[in-house]
Amino acid sequence: MTTVLRHTPIALALALMGQAALAAPPILAPTVVITGTRVEQNSFDLPMAIDSIDAATIQEQRATVNLSEVINRVPGVAAAGKENYTQEQSLTIRGFGARSQFGVRGVKLFADGIPASTPDGQGGTGLFDLASASRIEVLRGPFSALYGNHSGGVVQVFTEDGPDRFTITPSFQAGSYGTTRYGLKFGDTVGNFNYTASVSRFDTDGYRDYSRSQKEQANFKGRVQLNDQSSLTMVGNYMRQEGQDPLGLTLDQLNSDRRQQGQAALSGANGLRTAEFFGARRTLENTQGGFVFETALSQRDSLRAMFFLGNRNNAQYLALNAVTQSNATAAGGLSTFDRNYWGTNIRWTRRLDTVTLTTGAEYERANEDRRGYRNGSTIANDNASTSSNYGFRGALKRDERNVAEQTAAFFQGEWAVQPDFSLSGGIRYTRVDFSTDDNFICASNCSGAAGGAQLARANGDDSGSTHHGAWTTAFGALWKVSPATNLYANLGRSFEAPTLIELAYRPDGGSGLNLGLKPSTSMQYEIGVKTFLNDRTRLDAAVFYIDTEDEVVVGTNSGGRVSYQNAGDTSRKGIELAIDSRITQSIGAYASLTLLDAKFEDSFRTCGAPPCTTPNILVAEGNKLASVANKSLYGEVTYRHAASGFLGAVEYRATGRMFADDTNEARAGGYGIASLRGGFTQKSSNWTFNQFARIDNLFDKEYVGSIYVNDANGRYYAPAAERTWLIGLSASYSM
């Protein structure tokens, strides 16, 4: 708590500075959001914790590559990368999603109203194109239950509408460790058609050895105004990223050389080999698109229908030795999947004088071809002395077709009981179905190796199916104490089914899906206040408590392969605070603070290295959830000089300690880092020019940015970069 007490004066100082500006003209405009209730409303008047990040905050003087550049300013939210693009960035809300090894679990993602999460609840923030984003909405707490199979919250990214006239904006950035980004954004309005398009390419050599990565991205949004009542929006996006995987580090490796690549053990005489020896790397490609039709049926009724489809495919080479891969039921050292998915939803909204009602139905489906191959050589031992034995596709070790479906219906509404009192609530039923058809069945030669004792073992038929269904509810009340202050309270029941990735491997090392894994269910409670301290300063505060049953946790984690199991009950309780102040027309300040206590309420046993038929390591009652920081702080002061076109800012982000494993025997210490940025804008006729420079980790702090939860080999730590620099240029031309 000492660290928090040291930083809270920042927030208090911002409040006092806002009070000093009481007589100034109002400049804080209401923020309109749709995520909380599915209809446009002022976030100030909603009984829930919901934040919106505007386009200027997202795009100005930032790389616009990773969501973590901006979303960590939201209280209760944490995003981090593992300093390589093979794992994707993690995203947690109030501690949900922390168990994820790559990508996002437990948080629902949307891009322009189209799911960026597949039906099983798995998603990735890499699909979001920040260079063309108009805003990001973040919903936390009980009302996220009305979006289905997840528990922590909802994140929606919305693309800009096209400009009134044709505008084209090329951009270029360069920075530390060979980092470059080329981008081009353009858009126009032609008659009743409006569009925005953005393409970019990002490359970096990486902070650590063997961490070169690249990312290509494209995003498009077009809207046709069919008539006065109806519109059709078309959305399409593409993302391809590939990178070398330097693996995690042990504590000794971290202390000796934090930039080195991780090492994995071979069972033969060669001892340890680096990630490069195994060719550890990943290629991920995601393409999706959809249509949204909206129409006003009458003055009170409106209808929205959406259809989308996409493909996500992945190939990941893991650092697994030949003996491990030779096990008859092992899935090899190269994991691939090719996933086609699609979905549709429809909703109807009726607005009455004091009541707004919304009802709808959804269906989503994903078909996945998942295969495993040997990583490289077909030899059954590790006595080879050259790296040519690894890093290429070998014999088939796994072949299955998996299907995930989500079917849901929901109803929610808002009722203005009195001018100063309103109620909101909803109910939803969600059913998630999983099935697997195993095509890799053999009685002998199941190892894919040329020889060895494992050949006689069989690999049977692991086909199977399971389903999970649940009613989820949310209810909230808002009391307008005064025109400047709202109090609210809410509660809800949510559930989170396991994803296909979490079902992919069994803790006992056997083949086939882990169909015994159950969903977790949560009861969430929240009270909060939203108030304008004056016409230039807004304060939001929330206190929450979450009780979860059958928490899904990491069972085993070794060689890039992770299995999951159910623990007992967990609890999350915390405080969130955010203050936004426009001190003068030139100076602005923002700060957010989160205190979070996430722990196991029941003891349970977990596994070390697989195979693990009987969990044998005790996780004690009261232990903290791994990869959840106990506190975090974000602060920013901006200065704008209109006459010269200058904009600058100082940013500060601090995070408390977090544990690397559920036994709480390994931990990553807290840290605080500062950033400095500044730049100029010039306008001349139809041209607008921008230049900026920024320095991150200004004081060259050495810290661990994220962790690999419960890694069986103790390779928990992903060190973050020390001081880095970035410069950017753009030129916008409007015809």
Buried (B, 14 or more C-beta within 10 A) or exposed (E): EEBBEEBBEBBEBBBEBBEBBEEBEEEBEEBEBBBBBBBEBEBBBBBBBBBBBBBEBBBBBBBBBBBBBBBBBBBBBBBBBBBBBBBBBBBBBBBBBBBBBBBBBBBBBBBBBBBBBBBBBBBBBBBBBBBBBBBBBBBBBBBBBBBBBBBBBBBBBBBBBBBEEBBBBBBEBBBBBEBBBBBBBBBBBEEEBBBBBBBBBBBBBBBBBBBBBBBBBBBBBBBBEEEEEBBBBBBBBBBBBBBBBBBBBBBEBBEEEBBBBBBBBBEBEBEEBBBBBBBBBBBBBBBBBBBBBBBBEEEEEBBBBBBBBBEBBBBBBBBBBBBBBBBBBBBBBBBBBBBBBBBBBBBBBBBEEEEBBBBBBBBBBBBBBBBBBBBBBBBBBBEBEEBEBBBBBBBBBBBBBBBBBBBBBBBBBBBBEEEEEBBBBBBBBBBBBBBBBBBBBBEEBBBBBEEBEBBEBEBBEBBBEBEBBBEBBBBBBBBBEEEBBBBBBBBBBBBBBBBBBBBBBBBBBBBBBBBEBBBBBBBBBBBBBBBBBBBBBBBBBBBBBBBBBBBBBBBBBBBBBBBBBBBBBBBBBBBBBBBBBBBBEEBBBBBBBBBBBBBBBBEBEBBBBBBBEEBEBEBEEEBBBBBBBBBBBBBBBBBBEEEEBBBBBBBBBBBBBBBBBBBBEBBBEBBBBBBBBBBBBEEEEEEBBBBBBBBBBBEEEEBBBBBBBBBBBBBBBBBBBBEBBBEBBBBBBBE
